[in-house]
């Protein structure tokens, strides 16, 4: 069947080329837009992704926000109050302070200082996202981290011990991270004291509290206890807070709608372009299909022949589209766009390719099914 389908494909090369081109464009656009969306969603949740999250942790923020990137200050006394609860072994304060970094060439950048007590650095950055230096270097006075991929947008060079200013105060880059970017202002990690100093953060306030559970503490029970007894606070599982953050940003920015619309239109346009081209191709070869029926071929056989052609078109188009997607991935890698083409994502694109190609072939199937053999003679 596939051999016969391949002969039909080679017979009309112009239309075959058009169908394959339509598949490649549709699948590449779908893959490109979805991979960019997933990358941006990763940036939205990078405050959590960059931290060495453990199962015995809960994150506590003020109750009004569901976006960890945009939270109000909470009272320092809450750190001790939460620590006294049953199920909690200790609490760790975290500071997230907006600031402005100034470089030697006079260029400036909006940053977010992320400060946690040394030497644990429970907000990260994790070791896999450190390009140069050691996280222990952030224990030094006036030390901060900087993101490797931000150097281009900042139009400056980044190197270890580079002197900078943060809010007019002298600092130095002691750690360079890689793939620890933020959605919006760039992250600069440091210890709690440095972040408070550079960010002009009030001594009686913190941004976030990390609670460590003891052996008897059940995460859901402790979370519900905090939420019920502290109306100005809300406790989260860190990964659920990340999901909430991504959802809030997608809704408030309409980003999900924009990317989703592009993907849907790429699927619809591919479906109809492929379907109408296959339909036109079937009309051009209607005598061939009529002859097959006249010599005894049943509708089932002819329909399978058309679907086999669509399958071959989809296979060729998918392979070419994936080559383009991988080319796009490696092409933008050096600019900091870390596109992840995972196996589930590749399989999803294969399913979409088969859907629009085989689904589009149903236009031709419907036409040929109604064909009377005698009408072509």
Buried (B, 14 or more C-beta within 10 A) or exposed (E): EEEBBEEBBEEBEEBBEBBBBBBBBBBBBBBBBBBBBBBBBBBBBBBBBBBBBEEEBBBBBBBEBBBBBBBEBBBBEBBEBBBEBEBBEEBBBBBBBBBEBBBEEEEEBEBBBBBBBBEEBBBBBBEEBBBBBEBEBBBBEBBBBBBBBBBEEBEBEBEEEBEBBBBEBEBBBBBBBBBBBBBBBBBBBBBBBBBBBBBEBEEEBBBBBBBBBEEEBEBEEBBEBBBEEBEEBBBBBBEEBBBBBBBBBBEEEEBBEEBBEBBEEBBEBBBBBBBBBBBBBBEEBBEBBBBBBBEEBEEEEBBBBBBBBBBBBBBBBBEBBBEBBBEBBEEBEEEBBBBEBEEEBBEBBBEBBBBBBBBBBBBBBEBBBEBEBEEBE
